């Protein structure tokens, strides 16, 4: 007589089912993470915005608290990311949400303007989880200068993207637009900002002055992204204009200023702001900004642009659209 098979208890069945579900979920997450970062999965469940129409440039100064992050849809369908915030989970989720809203899975131009954490902290994950074609980064022989920069540098080196140093004279052109680096000096110049960064990385304002200053112009409307520079580099840039070192640039075309160093008192001198005479200023700032924006910087800026000062801490993300006819805040 055949032995009767023992029936599994309900508890055992539940345990087997639970174990199977755990295995299925784990495998699913592992497979998903190959294509979509699980930790940022929520940022992929967003309504996709209509992409900027051909001939329209859209610039978004993303609110990432005390940090810089700008997402740019260029008029020929390409895109650009300048900085990625501080790398905190909240800000990373916000950045990925914006990239996904804009349907950006591939980044044409990624600019890391500074080794300071509030600029480069979020870029390692961006390079890891998005396809990046071209990366512009600081020249820094000591890639361990900050932990955040090291993480970004490692991912950039692995990415297969074209890598260019952010320095004077480097530029790129598209359909009726171009961007150009005004500063730092070329890395071969041992007496320039990168030379100071190598010789005395902990010196006062050395990291700030070695940050990239970028001019982006489309059809006669220009944005000046002033990085973290102080008055020392501002004076150098004004001198360079006076001797014709930027032959392609017309100061009167500067309509929007991304204010330097989150509105720190050592930046945005009256001479610098007056020279460019922007119509609009954007200050990217939030908690932990150590007195930014300062009364000094705000006074110099408001005296020139009036009420057209947009502080991300107050306004959230600031979006502008630019056409050959001009620009508007949307």
C-alpha positions in Angstrom: 0.0 0.0 0.0 1.5 3.3 -1.1 2.5 5.8 1.6 0.3 8.8 1.8 2.0 12.1 0.9 2.2 14.5 3.8 0.3 17.6 3.2 2.1 20.9 3.8 0.8 23.0 6.6 -0.8 26.3 5.8 2.1 28.0 7.6 4.6 26.2 5.3 2.7 27.1 2.2 2.6 30.7 3.2 6.4 30.6 3.9 7.1 29.2 0.4 4.8 31.7 -1.3 6.5 34.6 0.6 10.0 33.3 -0.3 9.0 33.0 -3.9 7.6 36.5 -3.9 10.8 37.9 -2.4 12.9 36.1 -5.0 10.6 37.4 -7.8 10.7 41.0 -6.5 14.5 40.9 -5.9 15.2 39.6 -9.4 12.8 42.2 -10.9 14.5 45.0 -9.0 17.9 43.8 -10.2 16.7 43.6 -13.8 15.0 47.0 -13.4 18.1 48.6 -12.0 20.0 47.8 -15.2 17.7 50.2 -17.1 16.3 52.5 -14.4 17.8 53.3 -11.0 15.6 51.8 -8.4 16.4 54.4 -5.8 15.1 57.1 -8.2 12.2 54.9 -9.6 9.6 57.4 -8.4 11.1 60.1 -10.6 10.2 58.1 -13.7 6.5 58.2 -13.0 6.0 61.7 -14.3 3.9 63.4 -17.0 6.3 64.1 -19.9 6.3 67.8 -20.8 6.0 68.7 -24.4 9.6 69.2 -25.6 10.6 72.7 -26.6 9.6 73.4 -30.2 12.3 73.6 -32.8 13.8 77.1 -32.7 13.0 77.6 -28.9 15.6 77.3 -26.2 14.2 76.5 -22.7 16.4 77.2 -19.7 15.3 75.8 -16.3 17.1 76.9 -13.1 16.2 73.9 -11.0 15.5 74.5 -7.3 18.0 72.2 -5.6 18.3 74.3 -2.4 21.8 75.5 -1.7 23.4 74.4 -5.0 23.4 75.0 -8.7 21.6 73.0 -11.4 20.4 74.2 -14.8 18.6 72.0 -17.4 18.7 73.5 -20.9 16.8 72.4 -24.0 18.7 73.8 -26.9 16.9 75.1 -30.1 18.2 72.3 -32.3 16.9 69.5 -30.1 20.1 68.9 -28.2 20.4 69.6 -24.4 22.7 70.7 -21.7 23.1 70.2 -18.0 25.1 72.6 -15.9 25.8 71.2 -12.4 23.7 68.8 -10.5 23.1 70.1 -7.0 24.5 68.7 -3.7 23.7 65.0 -4.3 21.2 64.7 -1.4 18.4 62.2 -2.1 15.7 64.9 -2.1 17.6 67.0 -4.7 18.6 64.0 -6.8 15.0 62.9 -7.0 14.0 66.4 -8.1 16.8 66.6 -10.7 15.9 63.2 -12.2 12.2 64.1 -12.2 13.0 67.2 -14.3 15.2 65.3 -16.7 12.5 62.7 -17.1 9.8 65.4 -17.5 11.8 66.8 -20.3 12.2 63.3 -21.8 16.0 63.6 -21.4 17.6 60.1 -21.3 20.7 61.3 -23.2 22.6 64.5 -22.4 24.6 66.1 -25.1 26.6 68.5 -23.0 27.2 68.1 -19.3 29.2 70.9 -17.6 30.6 70.5 -14.1 31.4 74.1 -13.1 33.1 73.4 -9.8 34.7 70.9 -7.5 32.5 72.3 -4.7 29.9 69.7 -3.5 26.8 71.9 -4.1 27.7 71.9 -7.8 29.1 68.4 -8.5 27.4 66.4 -5.8 24.6 65.1 -8.0 26.6 64.5 -11.2 28.0 61.0 -10.4 24.5 59.5 -10.5 23.5 61.5 -13.6 26.5 60.1 -15.5 25.9 56.6 -14.2 22.2 56.5 -15.1 22.0 58.7 -18.2 23.8 58.5 -21.4 26.2 61.5 -21.5 28.0 62.4 -24.8 30.3 65.3 -23.8 31.6 66.3 -20.3 33.2 69.6 -19.4 34.9 69.4 -16.1 37.5 71.3 -13.9 41.2 70.5 -14.3 42.2 69.1 -11.0 45.3 66.9 -10.6 44.1 65.9 -7.1 40.7 64.3 -8.0 40.2 63.6 -4.3 39.9 67.3 -3.6 36.3 66.7 -2.5 34.6 63.4 -2.1 31.8 64.5 -4.4 34.1 65.5 -7.2 36.0 62.2 -6.9 32.8 60.2 -7.3 31.8 62.3 -10.3 35.3 62.0 -11.8 35.3 58.2 -11.5 31.9 57.9 -13.2 32.9 60.4 -15.9 36.1 58.4 -16.7 34.1 55.2 -17.0 31.3 56.7 -19.1 33.0 56.8 -22.5 31.9 60.4 -23.0 34.2 62.9 -24.6 35.9 64.8 -21.8 37.1 68.4 -22.1 38.5 70.8 -19.5 36.4 73.8 -18.6 38.7 76.7 -19.4 39.2 79.9 -21.3 38.6 79.6 -25.1 36.7 76.3 -25.1 33.5 76.7 -27.1 30.8 74.8 -29.0 28.4 76.1 -31.6 25.0 74.9 -32.8 22.1 76.3 -34.8 22.3 80.0 -34.2 23.6 79.4 -30.6 26.9 78.8 -29.0 28.5 78.5 -25.5 31.9 79.6 -24.5 34.0 79.4 -21.3 35.3 82.8 -20.1 37.2 81.4 -17.1 39.3 79.8 -15.6 42.6 80.4 -17.4 43.9 77.5 -19.5 45.2 74.7 -17.3 48.7 75.0 -18.7 49.0 78.4 -17.1 50.6 77.6 -13.7 49.7 81.1 -12.5 46.1 80.8 -13.3 43.1 79.6 -11.3 43.8 75.9 -11.9 47.5 76.5 -10.9 46.2 78.0 -7.6 43.9 75.0 -7.2 46.8 72.6 -7.5 49.2 74.6 -5.3 46.8 75.6 -2.5 43.4 73.9 -2.8 42.4 74.9 0.8 43.3 78.6 0.3 40.7 81.3 0.7 38.3 81.3 -2.4 40.7 79.1 -4.4 38.0 76.5 -5.2 35.5 79.3 -6.0 37.8 81.1 -8.3 38.6 77.9 -10.2 34.9 77.5 -11.1 33.8 77.7 -14.7 32.1 80.9 -16.1 30.0 80.1 -19.1 28.4 82.3 -21.7 25.4 80.8 -23.6 23.9 82.8 -26.4 21.0 82.2 -28.8 20.0 84.6 -31.5 21.3 87.6 -29.7 20.1 86.7 -26.2 22.9 85.7 -23.8 23.0 84.0 -20.4 26.0 84.5 -18.2 26.6 81.6 -15.7 29.0 83.0 -13.2 29.8 79.9 -11.3 31.2 80.6 -7.8 33.7 83.3 -8.7 34.6 86.2 -6.5 35.4 89.8 -7.3 39.0 88.8 -8.1 38.0 86.8 -11.1 35.2 89.2 -12.0 37.8 91.9 -12.4 39.9 89.6 -14.6 37.0 89.0 -16.8 36.3 92.7 -17.2 39.9 93.3 -18.0 39.7 90.6 -20.7 36.8 92.3 -22.3 38.6 95.6 -22.3 41.5 94.1 -24.2 39.4 92.1 -26.7 40.0 88.7 -25.3 36.4 87.6 -26.0 36.0 88.8 -29.6 32.8 86.8 -30.1 31.0 88.2 -27.2 29.0 91.4 -27.0 28.2 92.5 -23.4 25.0 94.1 -24.4 23.6 90.7 -25.4 23.8 89.6 -21.8 20.1 89.5 -20.7 20.2 87.0 -17.9 22.8 86.6 -15.1 23.1 83.5 -13.1 24.4 85.2 -10.0 27.8 84.0 -8.8 28.3 82.0 -5.6 24.6 82.0 -4.6 24.7 85.7 -4.0 27.7 85.7 -1.6 29.0 89.1 -0.5 32.4 88.5 -2.1 30.8 88.3 -5.6 28.6 90.3 -7.9 30.5 93.6 -7.6 28.8 96.7 -8.7 31.3 97.1 -11.6 30.7 93.5 -12.8 26.9 93.8 -12.8 26.9 97.3 -14.3 29.2 96.2 -17.1 26.8 93.5 -18.3 23.6 95.3 -17.3 21.4 92.2 -17.3 17.7 92.5 -17.4 17.1 89.5 -15.2 19.0 87.8 -12.4 18.6 84.3 -11.0 20.1 83.3 -7.6 20.2 79.6 -6.8 20.1 79.3 -3.1 18.4 77.5 -0.1 19.0 76.2 3.4 22.7 76.0 4.5 23.7 78.9 2.3 25.6 80.8 5.1 24.1 84.2 4.7 23.4 84.1 1.0 22.1 86.0 -0.8 23.9 88.8 0.9 22.7 92.4 1.3 25.8 93.6 -0.6 25.2 91.4 -3.7 21.4 92.0 -3.7 22.0 95.7 -3.6 24.3 95.7 -6.6 22.0 93.4 -8.6 18.7 95.2 -7.7 20.2 98.6 -8.6 20.6 97.3 -12.1 17.8 94.8 -12.8 15.1 96.2 -10.4 12.5 93.6 -9.4 13.5 91.0 -12.0 15.5 89.0 -9.4 14.4 85.4 -9.0 15.6 83.5 -6.0 14.9 79.7 -6.2 14.4 79.5 -2.5 11.4 81.8 -2.9 10.2 81.1 -6.5 11.2 77.4 -6.9 12.4 76.3 -10.3 12.7 79.3 -12.7 12.0 78.6 -16.4 12.7 80.8 -19.3 12.0 80.4 -23.0 14.1 82.1 -25.7 13.3 82.6 -29.4 14.8 84.9 -32.0 12.3 87.5 -30.9 13.6 87.6 -27.3 12.9 85.7 -24.0 10.2 85.4 -21.4 9.8 83.8 -18.0 7.2 81.0 -18.0 
